[in-house]
Amino acid sequence: MTVTWPYRRTVLVLSTLAFFATMAGRLVISPVVPAITDQFHVSKSLVGLALTGLWMAYFAAQFPSGVLADRYSERPIILVAVGGTAVASVLLALSPLFAVFVLATVLLGAVAGLHYSVAATLLTRTYDETGFALGFHNAGGPAAGLVAPVAAAWVGVRYGWRPAVALGAAAALPIFLLFAWRVQPTAPRRPDQPVRDRFELEPMLELLSRRKIAFTVAVAVGGAFVWQATASFLPTFLVEYRGQSETTAGAVFSAYFVVQAVTSVGVGAASDRFGREVSTAACLLLAAVGFALLVGVPGVVALVAALLLIGTGLGWGGALLPRFMDHLDDAEQGAGFGLVRTVYGVLGSVGSVATGAVADGFGWAAAMGMLIALLSLVFLALVVNRVFGLGY
């Protein structure tokens, strides 16, 4: 009996691999931050500034990417995202000056950010079972988190940071070729509508000014700040503060993403059962306790416990992001969600440069203490809103 391979599975697998490639290109940088600072004789705050630029550019691309896909269709946008990731990774590896490294880092974030919302739209058009398709696609990110940091740490120790960051190109190039070969073009949804018509300021400001949306954005900014700081500096913190090897730190960093991937389904389910605010607050509290263990308690047991708490807690998006959808009309959810994701992501990406600056000026304990304080503040805001029924 002949088993046929449906075309939609090809789209699903290659879209997932594309997400893997764009995530891997970003994650190979963090494990080799100490080597980069030594190479260019710069501070952690300057490297943090570059990583802030990466994540700002990544989130800034979320809203425009959907608009461009409506105008030109999804396939070319995804190809630009994956091919651009390969090119930017090569530029990173060849950077002769730190200024060039910074520009290449920002470029990497911008092109990688084109992928996610566009791929989600493509899969929605391809699959009737959109929940399954999007869930499978999302696994590409944690898969990159499992593989990329460990590979980058191993290559960085043996061959240097330049080959380590070039792994992003090695992952992206074959996936770019496969996607271009096997995924067929789709018709654009709004081929005749000028792109500039989608960027009118007044409707965007009206949406963002709604009190429930504005409060949710504020909470998401706090959570994203801590997530970005962790994604940028967790391996460096483990090396410089807890005295672990770069390879071990890379393995712990990978395990952090695995924990987040495994627990995020439960976080989302908890938000459906117990409410968005309660579940989000619980996540933030878990993360704060995890960081406190990481800073204040030595030993392997404390490290494992902290990893579980932080990995679970920083999966707050599974509980909080549906709150946006709860307060957006059906017609607003596409562009509206892209808009709020861009806003909170861009503001939250300051976490990289702020954490690097505090670590340079006052040490890693102070930098982690800042993250604990921010998590606690947002936790209290959620509790007060809930207890006193403020309606935000």
SVG drawing of the C-alpha trace seen along z (x, -y; Angstrom):
<svg xmlns="http://www.w3.org/2000/svg" viewBox="-15 -60 55 62">
<polyline fill="none" stroke="black" stroke-width="0.4" points="0.0,0.0 1.4,-3.4 1.5,-6.1 1.3,-9.6 2.8,-12.7 0.3,-15.5 1.6,-18.9 0.3,-20.6 2.7,-18.5 5.6,-19.9 4.4,-23.4 4.1,-22.6 7.5,-21.0 9.4,-23.6 7.6,-26.5 8.7,-24.9 12.3,-24.5 12.2,-28.1 11.2,-29.1 14.0,-26.9 16.5,-28.7 15.5,-32.2 15.5,-31.4 18.9,-29.6 20.5,-32.6 19.6,-34.7 20.4,-32.2 23.9,-31.3 25.1,-34.7 24.4,-34.6 26.7,-31.6 29.7,-33.4 29.2,-36.9 32.3,-36.7 34.5,-35.9 32.9,-38.8 33.5,-41.3 37.2,-40.1 37.6,-40.3 36.3,-43.8 37.4,-45.1 33.9,-46.3 31.7,-46.1 28.7,-43.8 26.5,-46.9 27.6,-47.5 27.0,-43.9 23.6,-44.2 22.9,-47.3 23.6,-45.3 21.3,-42.5 18.6,-45.1 18.8,-46.3 18.4,-42.7 15.2,-42.1 13.8,-45.6 14.2,-45.0 12.7,-41.5 9.6,-42.8 9.3,-45.9 9.1,-43.6 6.0,-41.7 3.4,-44.2 4.8,-45.2 5.5,-41.5 1.8,-40.7 1.0,-43.8 3.7,-42.9 2.4,-39.3 -1.1,-40.6 0.4,-42.7 2.9,-40.3 1.9,-36.8 3.6,-34.7 6.2,-32.8 8.5,-35.6 8.4,-37.1 9.4,-33.8 12.2,-33.4 13.5,-36.9 13.4,-36.0 15.4,-32.8 17.7,-34.0 18.3,-37.2 19.1,-35.2 21.9,-33.4 23.3,-36.6 23.2,-38.5 24.8,-35.5 27.7,-35.6 28.1,-39.4 28.2,-38.8 31.0,-36.2 33.0,-38.4 32.6,-41.7 36.0,-43.5 34.7,-46.2 32.2,-46.2 30.2,-48.8 29.7,-46.4 28.8,-43.6 26.1,-45.9 24.6,-46.7 24.7,-43.0 23.0,-42.1 20.2,-44.6 19.8,-43.3 19.5,-39.8 16.7,-40.7 14.8,-42.6 14.9,-39.8 14.2,-37.1 11.2,-39.0 9.5,-38.8 8.8,-35.0 6.5,-34.2 3.2,-36.0 3.5,-35.3 4.1,-31.6 1.1,-31.5 -1.0,-33.0 0.3,-30.6 -0.5,-27.6 -3.9,-28.9 -4.6,-29.1 -3.2,-25.6 -4.7,-23.7 -8.2,-23.3 -6.8,-22.0 -5.0,-25.3 -4.4,-24.5 -2.4,-21.4 -0.5,-23.2 0.4,-26.3 1.4,-24.1 3.7,-22.0 5.2,-25.2 5.8,-26.7 8.0,-23.7 10.6,-25.1 11.6,-27.8 12.3,-25.5 14.0,-23.0 16.4,-25.8 16.8,-26.6 17.7,-23.0 20.3,-22.7 21.7,-26.1 23.2,-27.3 24.9,-23.9 26.4,-23.8 27.5,-27.5 29.1,-26.9 31.0,-23.8 32.2,-25.5 33.0,-28.7 35.3,-26.9 37.1,-25.0 37.2,-27.3 36.2,-30.8 33.1,-32.9 33.1,-33.7 32.5,-30.1 29.9,-29.8 27.7,-32.7 28.2,-31.4 26.2,-28.3 23.1,-30.5 24.0,-30.7 24.7,-26.9 21.2,-26.2 19.4,-28.8 20.9,-28.2 19.7,-24.6 16.3,-25.5 16.1,-28.5 16.8,-26.3 14.3,-23.6 11.6,-26.2 12.2,-27.8 12.1,-24.5 9.2,-22.8 6.7,-25.5 4.5,-26.8 3.5,-30.5 0.2,-31.6 -2.1,-34.5 -1.7,-37.7 -4.9,-38.7 -4.7,-42.4 -2.5,-42.8 -4.0,-46.2 -4.1,-47.9 -1.1,-50.3 1.0,-49.3 0.9,-52.8 -2.9,-52.6 -2.4,-49.9 -0.2,-52.2 -2.7,-55.0 -1.8,-56.3 -5.2,-57.2 -6.7,-53.6 -3.5,-52.2 -3.5,-54.8 -7.2,-54.2 -6.6,-50.5 -3.6,-50.9 -5.4,-53.4 -8.1,-51.1 -7.6,-50.5 -7.6,-46.7 -5.3,-46.6 -3.0,-49.3 -2.8,-47.4 -2.0,-44.1 0.7,-45.8 2.3,-47.2 2.3,-43.8 3.8,-42.3 6.5,-44.9 7.7,-43.9 7.6,-40.2 9.4,-40.8 12.1,-42.9 13.0,-40.0 12.7,-37.4 15.0,-39.5 17.5,-39.9 17.5,-36.2 17.9,-35.3 20.8,-37.7 22.8,-37.1 21.9,-33.8 25.0,-31.9 27.3,-34.9 25.8,-35.1 26.3,-31.4 30.0,-31.7 30.9,-34.9 28.8,-34.7 28.3,-31.0 31.7,-29.9 30.5,-27.3 32.2,-26.4 30.9,-27.9 29.8,-24.4 27.9,-23.8 26.3,-27.3 25.3,-26.6 23.7,-23.3 21.8,-25.0 20.6,-27.7 19.3,-25.0 17.5,-23.3 15.8,-26.6 14.2,-26.6 13.2,-23.0 11.5,-23.6 9.7,-26.6 8.5,-24.5 7.2,-21.7 5.4,-23.8 4.0,-26.4 1.1,-24.1 0.2,-23.8 0.4,-27.6 -2.0,-28.2 -4.4,-25.5 -4.2,-27.1 -5.2,-30.5 -8.3,-28.9 -9.3,-27.3 -8.2,-29.8 -8.1,-33.1 -5.5,-35.1 -4.5,-37.4 -4.2,-34.6 -2.1,-32.4 0.1,-35.3 0.7,-36.4 1.6,-32.9 4.2,-32.7 5.8,-36.0 6.0,-34.9 7.6,-31.6 10.2,-33.4 11.1,-35.9 11.6,-33.0 13.7,-31.2 16.0,-34.2 16.4,-34.6 17.6,-31.0 19.9,-31.5 21.6,-34.5 21.5,-33.5 21.8,-29.7 24.8,-27.8 24.9,-24.2 23.4,-22.0 20.0,-21.4 19.4,-25.2 20.4,-25.6 18.0,-22.9 15.2,-24.3 15.8,-27.8 15.9,-26.5 12.5,-24.8 11.0,-27.9 12.4,-30.4 11.6,-28.3 8.0,-27.9 7.6,-31.4 9.0,-33.1 6.4,-31.2 4.0,-33.8 3.0,-34.6 0.8,-31.4 -1.3,-33.0 -1.2,-36.7 -1.3,-36.9 -4.8,-35.3 -5.9,-38.3 -5.2,-40.5 -7.5,-38.3 -10.2,-38.4 -10.4,-42.2 -10.0,-42.4 -12.8,-42.0 -12.5,-39.3 -11.8,-41.8 -9.0,-43.4 -7.2,-40.3 -4.8,-40.0 -3.3,-43.5 -4.2,-44.3 -2.3,-41.4 0.7,-42.2 0.6,-45.8 0.5,-45.1 3.2,-42.4 5.4,-45.0 4.8,-47.6 5.5,-45.4 8.3,-43.6 10.2,-46.7 9.8,-48.3 10.7,-45.1 13.8,-44.5 15.5,-47.3 16.0,-44.5 19.2,-43.4 21.0,-46.8 19.7,-47.7 20.8,-44.3 24.2,-44.6 24.7,-48.1 23.7,-47.2 26.0,-44.2 28.9,-46.3 28.3,-49.0 27.1,-47.1 27.7,-43.4 25.5,-40.4 23.7,-40.2 22.4,-43.8 21.4,-43.0 19.4,-39.9 18.0,-41.8 16.6,-44.4 14.8,-41.6 13.4,-40.2 12.1,-43.7 10.5,-44.2 8.8,-40.8 7.5,-41.5 6.2,-44.9 4.2,-43.5 3.0,-40.7 1.6,-43.2 0.0,-45.2 -2.0,-42.2 -2.9,-41.3 -4.2,-44.9 -6.2,-45.0 -7.8,-41.7 -8.4,-42.2 -9.8,-45.7 -11.7,-45.1 -10.1,-48.2 -11.2,-47.0 -7.8,-47.2"/>
</svg>
